[in-house]
Amino acid sequence: MNAQPKNLFSYPKHRYEVGGDYAAPFLPMSRAEMDALGWDSCDVILITGDAYIDHPSFGMALIGRLLEHHGFRVGIISQPDWQNADAFRALGKPNLYFGITAGNMDSMVNKYTADRKIRSEDAYTPNGERGKRPDRAVTVYAQRAREAFPDTNIVVGSIEASLRRIAHYDYWSDKVRRSVLQDSKADILLFGNAERALIEMTHRIAAGEPIKSIRDIRGTAFMVPKGWLPDEEWTEIDSVRIDKPGRIDPPTNPYAMVPENDAKCSTGKDGASENTAAETKPDVVQAQAMRIMSREERQQMIKNRLHKTVIRMPSFDEVSADPVMYAHASRVFHLEANPGNAKALVQSHGNRDVWLNPPPLPLGMDEMDGVYDRTYARAPHPSYGDARIPAWEMIRFSINIMRGCFGGCTFCSITEHEGRIIQSRSERSILREIEEIRDKVKGFTGIISDLGGPTANMYRIACKDKKIEESCRKLSCVYPGICSNLNTDHSKLIQIYRKARAIPGIKKILVSSGLRYDLAVESPEYVKELVTHHVGGLLKIAPEHTEQNTLSKMMKPGIGSYDKFKAMFEKYSREAGKEQYLIPYFIAAHPGCTDEDMVNLALWLKKNNFKLDQVQTFMPTPMALASTMYHTRKNPLKKVTQDSEVVETARAGKTRKFHKALLRYHAPENWEIVRDGLVYMGRRDLIGTGPNHLIPPRPPAVRVAIQEIGKENGRRVAAPKLNTFGKNSVQSVARKSGTAKPGAPLRAGAKPGSTVRQGAGGFKPPAPRKGR
């Protein structure tokens, strides 16, 4: 794999009559549109689970326009009917391949809430209509495309394929599933932001190279025969040798002239030296030829060795059966994420292997500009008419200035998909896009709704030393504290803000993307600029929690960083003469979060007079580190062994509801579940009407409802002395007032006065799961 990538825009065009001055108004979605362009066939057909919106925030438009720029005829099949293969034949057979994606979101996350309930609308579908894409859309679309044209190449990519490239825990089926490669029968998978891999692969296929022989591109994954290696120079290492669950092997000395394992004298078991005359007689000196290597030569030797090394991860069968091995595999996977030093990975699936090449190298600024400066219509495809597409309404006046995130939050999948190295656009490109929105986008009122990305204030922030960046294996640059090698200069971003505000016709530039506030406080000038000019009254930030026990599992900073930012926010708001507020986001039921942690968070919310309207419960997404904690109850941030730290997690639905209800303790509809939970925990001291109480003894509406239901049954009942979930809840007791008695047992089989386990999942111990 090339260490120095070929520039994304250095390839000769495949067809000179495509792209540039010949760019299509919209990429065709029908034969009629192909005919209008004079095409008899498409080179590449992209299949997506989203509505086609020709805007760089939508993956298919970005990839399609980039391929078009390279001279390829690109068609799009959007949200096809997957019940049969007919819809997949709409544009005919592609000359090169079908490119398949679920859309901008994982199809399961798009469809289901954290409680596994179907969402009320699909934001990426006209009029928010539900049911326009299948579950696990990448797999279904790939199977149907293969059915439509059995001999056509199938390429899968985007976030759903990217995060399912190896064996992974699937929250919705509550089991470990195989790599999407095996289920979809795709020829190749492109993971991460795949522009480099996509363009190189497409040109090579167009030149006549079989897709099955393309095995050397970074950012690609594919199925191979078990034990396959690219050539005889490659070495396979068992992951257990690197990070054995139980004992840590000593690290390889990076300055050794000869690797210890290759030394001729290391022939004994586990590399132990056999006794020789030279070893048993210290007065005998054994002469050896020695060549002094420069530091650069040593580093190059190590790099060459790493580039020809693949790590064998635990197999699908192993990680499915053993939570410790799953956690170990997750740890190894995440430690091989830096494109500067990552090795290839391989994982057995039955009698075949899933092979993952190292992650793609980041795009340079000129390449990022080239991707975003293509000719976009900046509108939904005309076939949708006046239909409302919620996702389009949300982003049509926003601008993406960078990609990637070095925060490493364990519950987030951005790092696994986009990588830790920030890729930024130039100031010129960003300002030009603002002018294009002003001049072209229908309904623009002069307000840019967002100038950001995965994180609003990581623009052009990077490691101070490129060599350190390429060798670093840390999972986060800002946890447990900001790395001393991280350049936290916000001046380039401040400059863009000022120039953007000065563009004629621009009334306001808002920053709506997530803000890394622990990074922002390193630049008071940035916070002042942001608060004075770019906040629309409310600024959303995400402390996620207040308790260190939970924050350590999230890899988030302590609440002290929030307090520091809050003080700066209020100071600069006063100086600007503006009444502005912070809206904090929190996560309920995160792995490691105990009942006591959630109660303390609720008390913090009350103390700070926060009454949240929208809250979220932790949702395990494929391959995230927190998902590993949820599934295995092990902490992959540390050494994983049978006896290593146990991460208790709120898995039971009632416990998760209690944690979520605590975030909105003030809501009348949550009173019962909060009260029952506090009673279980032995925290009746928090029930009352004083300033230090969390909830009142009994909301009048609930008491009246109980009495009225009791009257209907011909018997007046008092409110139960002990309230709990399910059969013995307040409302249930009232409904069954003719038979149920106040003070009934906590649950079936429990004795009055029995002790209830506290901590995460404290109301009822989670049932043992298979394989535990």
C-alpha positions in Angstrom: 0.0 0.0 0.0 1.4 3.4 -1.0 2.6 5.6 1.9 2.4 8.6 -0.4 -1.1 8.7 -1.9 -1.8 9.8 -5.4 -3.6 13.1 -5.5 -7.3 12.6 -5.9 -7.5 14.9 -8.9 -4.4 13.7 -10.8 -6.1 10.9 -12.7 -6.9 11.4 -16.4 -10.6 11.6 -17.2 -12.3 8.4 -18.2 -14.7 10.3 -20.6 -13.9 13.8 -21.6 -17.6 14.5 -22.5 -18.7 13.9 -18.9 -18.3 16.3 -16.0 -16.9 19.8 -16.1 -18.8 21.9 -18.6 -20.8 18.7 -19.3 -22.0 18.2 -15.8 -25.6 17.0 -15.6 -28.2 19.3 -14.0 -28.9 16.3 -11.7 -27.5 12.8 -11.9 -30.1 10.7 -13.8 -32.6 8.7 -11.9 -34.5 7.4 -15.0 -34.0 6.2 -18.5 -35.6 9.4 -19.8 -32.9 11.5 -18.0 -30.2 9.2 -19.5 -31.6 9.7 -22.9 -31.6 13.5 -22.5 -27.9 13.3 -21.6 -27.2 11.1 -24.7 -26.2 8.1 -22.5 -27.0 4.5 -23.5 -25.6 3.1 -20.2 -24.2 4.2 -16.9 -20.6 3.4 -15.9 -21.6 3.4 -12.2 -25.0 3.1 -10.6 -25.3 4.3 -7.1 -28.1 2.8 -4.9 -29.1 4.7 -1.8 -31.7 4.4 1.0 -32.0 8.2 1.1 -33.9 10.6 -1.2 -31.5 12.0 -3.8 -30.6 15.5 -2.8 -27.8 17.1 -4.9 -25.9 18.7 -2.0 -22.4 17.8 -0.6 -23.9 16.9 2.8 -25.5 13.9 1.2 -23.1 11.1 0.5 -24.4 9.9 -2.8 -24.4 13.3 -4.3 -20.9 14.0 -3.1 -19.6 10.6 -4.4 -21.6 10.8 -7.6 -20.4 14.3 -8.5 -16.8 13.3 -7.8 -17.1 10.3 -10.1 -18.7 12.5 -12.7 -15.8 14.9 -12.5 -13.5 12.0 -13.3 -15.4 11.4 -16.5 -17.7 8.5 -15.4 -21.4 8.3 -16.2 -23.2 8.0 -12.9 -26.8 7.2 -12.3 -28.7 7.0 -9.0 -31.4 4.6 -7.9 -33.0 6.2 -4.8 -35.0 4.2 -2.2 -35.9 1.3 -4.6 -38.6 -1.2 -3.8 -36.6 -4.1 -2.4 -39.3 -6.7 -2.6 -38.1 -7.8 -6.0 -35.2 -7.0 -8.4 -37.2 -5.0 -10.9 -36.5 -1.6 -9.4 -32.7 -2.4 -9.6 -33.0 -2.8 -13.4 -34.4 0.7 -13.9 -31.2 2.2 -15.3 -29.9 -1.0 -17.0 -26.7 -2.8 -16.2 -23.8 -0.6 -15.1 -20.6 -0.9 -17.1 -18.4 -1.1 -14.0 -20.3 -1.7 -10.8 -23.2 -1.0 -8.5 -22.2 1.2 -5.6 -24.5 0.5 -2.6 -25.2 2.5 0.6 -28.0 2.6 3.2 -27.7 6.4 3.1 -26.4 9.0 5.5 -27.4 6.9 8.5 -27.2 3.3 9.5 -30.7 2.0 8.4 -31.3 0.5 11.9 -30.5 3.8 13.7 -32.6 5.6 11.1 -35.6 3.5 11.7 -35.6 2.6 15.4 -35.2 4.5 18.7 -33.0 3.5 21.6 -36.1 1.6 22.9 -36.3 -0.3 19.7 -39.5 1.4 18.7 -40.1 2.6 15.2 -39.4 6.3 14.7 -42.3 8.6 13.8 -40.7 9.8 10.6 -37.7 9.1 8.3 -36.0 12.5 7.9 -34.3 11.4 4.6 -37.5 10.5 2.8 -40.0 12.8 1.1 -42.7 14.0 3.6 -40.8 12.0 6.3 -42.6 8.8 5.1 -41.6 5.7 7.0 -40.9 2.2 5.5 -39.1 3.4 2.4 -36.0 1.4 3.2 -35.4 -2.1 4.6 -33.7 -3.1 7.8 -30.0 -3.6 7.2 -30.4 -1.9 3.8 -26.9 -2.5 2.5 -27.3 -6.3 2.7 -30.8 -6.3 1.1 -29.9 -3.9 -1.7 -26.7 -5.8 -2.5 -28.6 -9.1 -2.7 -31.3 -7.6 -5.0 -28.7 -5.9 -7.2 -27.0 -9.3 -7.6 -30.3 -10.9 -8.4 -30.9 -8.2 -11.1 -27.5 -8.7 -12.8 -25.7 -11.7 -11.4 -22.4 -11.0 -13.1 -22.1 -7.3 -12.1 -19.6 -6.0 -9.6 -21.0 -5.0 -6.2 -19.3 -2.4 -4.1 -20.7 -1.5 -0.7 -19.8 1.6 1.4 -20.9 4.5 3.6 -21.5 4.4 7.4 -23.6 1.3 7.6 -21.1 -0.9 5.7 -18.2 0.9 7.4 -19.3 0.1 10.9 -20.2 -3.4 10.1 -17.1 -4.5 8.3 -16.1 -7.0 11.0 -18.1 -9.2 13.4 -20.1 -6.7 15.4 -22.7 -6.6 18.2 -26.1 -5.8 16.8 -28.3 -4.1 19.4 -31.6 -4.7 17.5 -31.2 -8.5 17.4 -29.1 -8.6 20.6 -26.4 -10.8 19.1 -23.1 -10.7 17.3 -23.6 -10.6 13.6 -21.1 -11.5 10.8 -19.4 -8.9 8.7 -21.7 -7.3 6.2 -19.4 -8.5 3.5 -20.4 -12.1 4.1 -24.1 -11.4 4.3 -24.2 -9.0 1.3 -21.9 -11.1 -0.9 -20.3 -7.9 -2.1 -17.0 -8.0 -4.0 -15.4 -5.2 -2.0 -16.3 -2.8 0.9 -15.0 0.8 1.1 -14.9 2.1 4.7 -14.5 5.5 6.1 -14.6 8.6 3.9 -13.7 6.6 0.8 -12.9 9.1 -1.9 -9.3 7.9 -2.4 -10.3 4.2 -2.5 -13.3 4.9 -4.7 -11.5 6.9 -7.4 -8.5 4.5 -7.6 -10.7 1.4 -7.7 -13.0 2.9 -10.3 -10.2 3.8 -12.7 -8.5 0.4 -12.3 -11.8 -1.4 -13.1 -12.3 0.9 -16.1 -8.8 0.0 -17.3 -9.8 -3.7 -17.3 -8.5 -4.9 -13.9 -10.8 -7.5 -12.4 -12.3 -6.4 -9.1 -11.3 -9.6 -7.4 -7.7 -8.8 -8.0 -7.8 -5.3 -6.4 -6.4 -6.1 -3.0 -3.9 -3.3 -2.2 -6.0 -0.2 -1.7 -6.2 1.4 1.7 -9.7 1.7 3.2 -10.9 -1.5 1.6 -12.2 -4.8 3.0 -12.9 -8.1 1.2 -13.3 -11.8 1.6 -10.4 -14.1 0.9 -9.6 -17.8 1.4 -8.6 -18.6 4.9 -4.9 -18.0 5.5 -4.5 -15.8 2.4 -1.6 -13.4 2.3 -0.8 -10.8 -0.4 2.7 -12.3 -1.0 5.4 -14.3 0.8 6.9 -11.2 2.5 3.8 -10.8 4.7 3.8 -11.9 8.3 0.7 -12.8 10.3 0.6 -12.0 14.0 -2.1 -13.4 16.4 -3.7 -10.5 18.2 -3.3 -12.4 21.5 0.5 -12.0 21.1 0.0 -8.2 21.0 -2.5 -7.8 23.8 -3.1 -11.2 25.3 -6.3 -11.3 27.5 -4.6 -12.1 30.8 -0.9 -11.1 30.4 0.7 -8.3 28.6 3.7 -9.3 26.4 6.6 -6.9 26.5 6.5 -4.4 23.7 9.0 -4.7 20.8 12.0 -2.4 21.3 11.6 0.1 18.4 15.4 0.8 18.5 16.5 -2.8 18.3 18.7 -3.4 15.3 17.4 -7.0 15.1 13.9 -7.8 16.3 14.1 -9.9 19.5 11.9 -12.7 18.0 14.2 -13.0 15.0 17.5 -13.3 17.0 19.2 -16.5 16.1 19.7 -17.4 19.8 16.0 -17.3 20.5 15.1 -20.8 19.7 13.6 -22.0 23.0 10.0 -22.0 24.0 8.4 -18.5 24.0 11.5 -17.0 22.5 13.7 -18.1 25.5 17.4 -18.5 24.6 19.0 -22.0 24.7 22.0 -22.3 26.9 25.2 -22.0 24.9 28.8 -21.9 25.8 28.9 -18.2 25.4 25.9 -17.8 27.8 27.2 -20.2 30.5 30.8 -18.8 30.5 30.8 -15.1 31.0 34.5 -14.9 30.2 33.9 -16.0 26.6 33.2 -13.2 24.3 31.3 -14.0 21.1 32.2 -11.6 18.3 29.4 -10.2 16.2 29.4 -7.9 13.2 27.5 -4.7 13.9 26.2 -2.0 11.6 25.3 1.3 13.2 21.9 2.4 11.8 20.8 6.0 11.7 17.5 6.9 13.5 15.8 7.4 10.1 17.0 4.0 8.9 15.7 2.3 12.1 12.3 4.0 11.7 12.1 3.1 8.0 12.9 -0.5 8.9 10.1 -0.6 11.4 7.7 0.9 9.0 8.6 -1.5 6.2 8.0 -4.4 8.6 4.6 -3.0 9.8 3.4 -2.5 6.2 3.9 -6.2 5.6 2.2 -7.3 8.8 -1.4 -8.4 9.4 -3.0 -9.0 12.8 -5.3 -11.9 13.1 -8.2 -11.0 15.3 -10.3 -13.5 17.2 -12.7 -15.3 14.8 -16.4 -14.7 14.4 -17.1 -17.9 16.3 -14.8 -16.8 19.2 -16.2 -13.3 19.6 -19.8 -14.7 19.3 -19.2 -17.2 22.2 -16.9 -15.3 24.5 -17.5 -11.7 25.7 -13.9 -11.4 26.8 -12.6 -12.2 23.3 -15.2 -9.8 21.8 -13.9 -7.0 24.1 -10.3 -7.9 23.2 -11.1 -7.8 19.5 -12.7 -4.4 19.9 -9.6 -3.1 21.7 -7.2 -4.4 19.1 -9.4 -2.9 16.3 -9.5 0.5 17.8 -5.8 0.6 18.5 -5.2 0.0 14.8 -7.1 3.1 13.6 -4.3 5.6 13.0 -3.5 5.5 9.2 0.1 6.5 10.1 0.9 3.2 11.9 -2.1 0.9 11.5 -1.6 -2.6 10.4 -3.9 -4.7 8.2 -6.4 -6.9 10.1 -7.9 -10.2 9.3 -10.8 -12.1 10.9 -12.0 -15.6 10.2 -15.6 -16.2 9.2 -16.1 -19.9 8.9 -13.7 -21.2 6.1 -13.0 -17.7 4.8 -11.4 -14.6 6.1 -12.5 -10.9 6.1 -9.4 -8.9 5.3 -9.2 -5.2 6.2 -6.5 -3.0 4.7 -5.2 -0.1 6.9 -7.5 3.0 7.0 -7.3 5.6 4.2 -4.9 8.4 4.3 -6.6 11.8 5.0 -7.3 14.2 2.1 -5.2 17.3 1.8 -6.8 20.7 1.9 -6.7 21.0 -1.9 -8.4 17.6 -2.3 -11.1 18.5 0.3 -11.7 21.7 -1.7 -12.0 19.7 -4.9 -14.6 17.4 -3.4 -16.8 20.2 -2.1 -16.3 22.6 -5.1 -18.1 20.3 -7.6 -21.1 21.5 -9.5 -24.1 20.7 -7.1 -27.6 21.7 -7.9 -28.1 22.2 -4.1 -31.7 21.0 -4.3 -33.7 17.8 -4.1 -34.2 15.9 -7.4 -37.1 17.5 -9.3 -39.1 14.2 -9.3 -40.0 14.9 -5.6 -41.9 18.0 -6.5 -42.9 20.0 -3.5 -42.5 17.2 -1.0 -41.0 18.1 2.3 -37.7 16.3 3.1 -36.9 17.0 6.8 -33.1 16.4 6.4 -32.9 18.8 3.5 -34.7 21.5 5.4 -32.2 21.1 8.2 -29.0 21.4 6.2 -29.8 23.4 3.1 -28.3 26.6 4.5 -25.4 24.9 6.3 -21.8 24.4 5.3 -19.4 21.6 6.2 -15.9 23.0 6.8 -14.1 19.9 8.1 -14.5 16.2 8.8 -13.1 13.8 11.4 -12.9 14.0 15.2 -10.1 13.3 17.7 -12.4 13.4 20.7 -12.7 9.6 20.9 -16.1 9.6 22.8 -16.8 5.9 23.3 -20.5 6.1 22.4 -19.9 7.9 19.1 -19.0 6.3 15.7 -17.5 9.3 14.0 -13.9 8.3 14.8 -14.4 4.7 13.6 -15.9 6.1 10.3 -14.1 9.4 9.5 -11.0 9.0 11.6 -9.2 11.1 14.2 -7.2 13.3 11.9 -9.0 16.5 11.0 -9.4 17.2 7.3 -10.2 20.8 6.6 -11.3 22.9 3.6 -9.6 26.1 2.7 -11.0 29.5 3.6 -11.4 30.4 0.0 -13.6 27.3 -0.7 -15.7 27.9 2.4 -16.4 31.5 1.6 -17.2 30.6 -2.0 -19.8 28.1 -0.9 -21.5 30.8 1.3 -21.8 33.0 -1.8 -23.2 30.1 -3.8 -25.9 29.5 -1.2 -26.7 33.1 -1.2 -27.0 33.2 -5.0 -28.5 29.8 -5.8 -30.5 28.3 -3.0 -34.2 29.0 -3.1 -35.6 30.6 0.1 -32.3 31.9 1.5 -32.9 34.8 3.9 -29.4 35.7 4.7 -28.8 33.3 7.6 -26.3 30.5 7.4 -27.7 27.9 9.8 -24.4 26.2 10.5 -20.7 26.6 9.8 -19.2 23.4 11.2 -18.9 19.7 10.9 -18.7 16.7 13.3 -17.3 19.1 15.8 -17.6 22.9 15.2 -14.3 24.0 16.6 -11.8 21.4 15.4 -11.1 23.2 12.2 -7.4 23.0 11.2 -6.5 21.7 14.7 -3.8 19.0 14.5 -0.8 17.5 16.2 2.2 19.9 16.4 4.5 17.3 15.0 3.5 15.1 12.0 5.9 12.3 13.0 4.3 12.2 16.5 0.9 12.1 14.9 1.8 9.2 12.6 3.1 7.1 15.5 0.5 8.0 18.2 -1.9 5.2 19.3 -4.0 7.2 21.8 -7.7 6.8 21.4 -8.3 10.5 22.1 -6.3 13.7 21.9 -8.4 15.4 24.6 -9.0 12.7 27.2 -8.2 12.5 30.1 -6.8 16.0 29.3 -5.8 17.9 26.2 -2.6 16.4 24.8 0.5 18.6 25.1 1.2 17.9 21.5 -2.1 19.2 20.2 -2.2 22.6 18.7 -5.3 24.3 20.1 -5.1 27.5 18.0 -8.5 28.7 16.9 -7.3 31.8 15.0 -7.9 30.3 11.6 -11.5 29.6 12.5 -12.0 33.0 14.0 -10.8 34.5 10.8 -13.3 32.6 8.7 -16.1 33.7 11.0 -15.2 37.3 10.6 -14.8 37.1 6.8 -18.0 35.1 6.4 -20.0 37.8 8.3 -18.6 40.4 6.0 -19.9 38.9 2.8 -22.6 41.1 1.3 -26.1 39.7 1.8 -25.2 37.7 4.8 -27.1 38.7 7.9 -26.1 36.0 10.4 -23.7 33.1 10.6 -24.8 30.5 13.2 -22.8 27.7 14.6 -25.1 24.7 15.3 -22.6 21.8 15.2 -21.5 20.1 18.4 -18.9 22.2 20.3 -16.0 20.7 22.1 -16.1 23.1 25.0 -13.0 21.8 26.8 -11.1 22.7 23.6 -12.9 26.1 23.2 -11.9 27.3 26.7 -8.2 27.1 25.6 -9.0 30.1 23.3 -11.0 32.8 25.2 -10.8 34.9 22.0 -12.7 32.1 20.2 -15.4 31.8 22.9 -15.9 35.6 22.8 -16.2 35.6 19.0 -18.6 32.7 19.1 -20.8 34.1 21.9 -20.9 37.6 20.6 -21.7 36.9 16.9 -22.7 33.3 16.3 -25.2 32.1 18.9 -28.9 32.4 18.1 -30.0 32.8 21.7 -29.4 29.1 22.6 -26.2 27.1 22.3 -26.3 23.4 22.5 -23.4 21.6 24.1 -22.9 18.0 25.3 -21.4 17.4 28.8 -23.3 14.1 28.6 -23.0 13.5 32.3 -21.8 15.0 35.6 -20.4 11.9 37.4 -16.8 10.9 36.9 -17.6 7.2 37.1 -19.8 7.5 34.0 -17.6 10.1 32.3 -14.6 7.8 32.4 -16.5 5.2 30.4 -17.5 7.9 27.9 -14.0 9.4 27.7 -15.5 12.8 28.3 -14.1 15.6 30.5 -15.2 16.3 34.0 -18.1 18.7 34.6 -15.5 21.3 35.7 -14.7 22.0 32.0 -18.4 22.7 31.5 -18.5 25.1 34.5 -15.5 27.0 33.1 -17.1 27.3 29.7 -20.4 28.3 31.2 -18.7 31.2 33.1 -17.0 32.4 29.9 -20.3 32.1 28.0 -22.2 34.2 30.5 -19.5 36.8 30.8 -19.3 37.4 27.0 -23.1 37.3 26.6 -23.3 40.1 29.3 -20.6 42.1 27.5 -22.5 41.8 24.2 -25.7 42.8 25.9 -27.4 39.6 24.9 -29.7 37.2 26.8 -28.4 33.8 25.8 -28.6 30.3 27.3 -26.7 27.1 27.2 -28.7 23.9 26.5 -26.7 20.9 27.8 -27.3 17.4 26.3 -27.0 14.3 28.5 -27.2 10.6 27.9 -29.1 8.2 30.2 -28.3 4.5 30.8 -24.8 4.7 29.4 -22.5 1.7 30.2 -21.0 2.1 33.7 -23.7 4.6 34.8 -25.2 3.5 38.1 -28.6 4.5 39.5 -26.8 6.7 42.0 -25.0 8.4 39.1 -28.3 9.2 37.4 -29.8 10.5 40.7 -26.8 12.8 41.2 -27.2 14.1 37.6 -30.9 14.8 38.2 -30.0 16.7 41.4 -27.4 18.7 39.5 -30.1 19.5 36.9 -32.4 20.7 39.6 -29.7 22.7 41.3 -28.9 24.5 38.1 -32.6 24.9 37.2 -32.5 22.9 34.0 -35.7 21.4 32.8 -34.8 19.5 29.7 -37.3 19.0 26.9 -35.4 16.4 24.8 -33.3 13.7 26.3 -31.7 10.6 24.9 -31.0 7.0 26.1 -27.8 5.3 25.1 -28.1 3.4 21.9 -25.4 0.8 21.2 -24.3 1.3 17.6 -22.1 -1.2 15.7 -18.3 -1.2 16.7 -18.5 1.7 19.1 -16.4 1.1 22.3 -19.4 1.8 24.5 -21.3 -0.8 22.6 -18.6 -3.3 23.5 -19.1 -2.3 27.2 -22.8 -2.8 26.9 -22.5 -6.2 25.2 -19.6 -7.7 27.2 -19.6 -5.8 30.5 -15.9 -5.4 30.0 -13.9 -2.2 29.6 -11.9 -2.2 26.3 -10.2 1.0 27.3 -8.0 -1.1 29.6 -6.4 -4.5 29.4 -9.2 -7.1 29.0 -9.1 -10.3 31.0 -11.6 -12.6 32.6 -11.0 -10.8 35.9 -10.7 -7.2 34.5 -13.0 -4.4 35.4 -16.7 -5.2 35.1 -18.8 -2.4 33.5 -22.4 -2.8 34.8 -24.9 -1.4 32.4 -28.6 -0.6 32.6 -29.9 -3.2 30.2 -33.4 -3.9 31.5 -36.1 -1.8 29.9 -37.5 -0.6 33.2 -34.1 0.5 34.5 -33.3 2.3 31.2 -36.7 4.1 31.5 -35.9 5.1 35.1 -32.6 6.5 34.0 -34.2 8.4 31.2 -37.1 9.7 33.4 -34.5 11.1 35.9 -33.4 13.5 33.2 -36.9 14.9 33.1 -37.7 14.4 36.8 -40.0 17.5 36.6 -42.4 16.0 34.0 -45.7 14.8 35.5 -45.7 11.7 33.3 -42.4 10.6 34.8 -43.4 11.1 38.5 -44.4 7.5 39.0 -41.4 5.8 37.6 -39.0 8.2 39.3 -40.8 7.7 42.7 -40.8 4.0 42.3 -37.1 4.0 41.5 -36.2 6.2 44.4 -38.1 3.9 46.7 -36.2 0.9 45.4 -32.9 2.7 46.0 -33.9 3.6 49.5 -33.8 7.3 48.6 -37.1 8.4 50.1 -35.2 11.4 51.4 -35.4 12.8 47.9 -39.3 12.7 47.9 -40.9 15.8 49.4 -41.7 19.4 48.8 -38.5 21.0 50.0 -35.8 22.6 47.8 -33.5 19.6 48.3 -36.2 17.1 47.2 -36.3 15.8 43.7 -40.0 15.1 43.3 -43.1 15.8 45.5 -44.7 12.9 47.5 -47.7 12.6 45.1 -48.8 14.8 42.2 -52.5 15.7 42.8 -53.4 14.5 39.3 -52.1 11.0 40.0 -53.8 10.9 43.4 -57.2 12.0 41.9 -56.8 9.4 39.1 -56.2 6.6 41.6 -59.2 7.6 43.7 -61.5 8.0 40.7 -60.5 4.6 39.3 -61.2 3.1 42.8 -64.6 4.6 42.9 -65.5 3.0 39.6 -64.8 -0.4 41.1 -67.2 0.4 44.0 -64.4 0.7 46.5 -62.5 3.8 47.6 -58.7 3.1 48.0 -55.8 5.0 49.5 -52.6 5.4 47.6 -50.3 2.5 48.1 -47.5 2.9 50.6 -45.0 1.2 48.3 -45.0 1.9 44.6 -43.0 -0.1 42.1 -43.0 -1.1 38.5 -45.2 -3.4 36.5 -48.0 -5.3 38.3 -47.7 -3.2 41.5 -47.3 0.3 40.1 -49.5 3.1 41.3 -51.8 3.1 38.3 -52.0 -0.7 38.1 -52.9 -1.0 41.8 -55.7 1.5 41.3 -57.0 -0.3 38.2 -57.1 -3.6 40.2 -58.3 -2.0 43.4 -60.9 -4.7 44.0 -58.2 -7.3 44.5 -54.8 -5.7 44.9 -53.7 -4.4 48.3 -51.4 -1.5 49.2 -48.0 -2.6 50.1 -47.9 -5.7 47.8 -44.5 -7.4 47.3 -41.9 -5.7 45.1 -42.2 -8.3 42.4 -43.3 -11.9 42.0 -41.6 -14.1 44.5 -40.1 -11.3 46.5 -40.8 -11.0 50.2 -41.9 -7.7 51.9 -38.9 -5.8 53.2 -36.4 -7.7 51.0 -33.2 -5.9 50.1 -33.0 -4.7 46.5 -29.7 -4.6 44.6 -28.5 -1.1 43.9 -26.3 0.2 41.2 -26.7 -0.1 37.4 -29.8 -2.2 36.7 -30.5 -2.0 40.5 -34.2 -2.7 40.3 -33.9 -6.2 39.0 -30.7 -8.0 38.2 -30.3 -8.6 34.4 -31.1 -12.1 33.4 -28.1 -14.3 32.6 -27.3 -14.2 28.9 -26.1 -17.0 26.7 -22.4 -17.4 26.8 -21.9 -15.6 30.1 
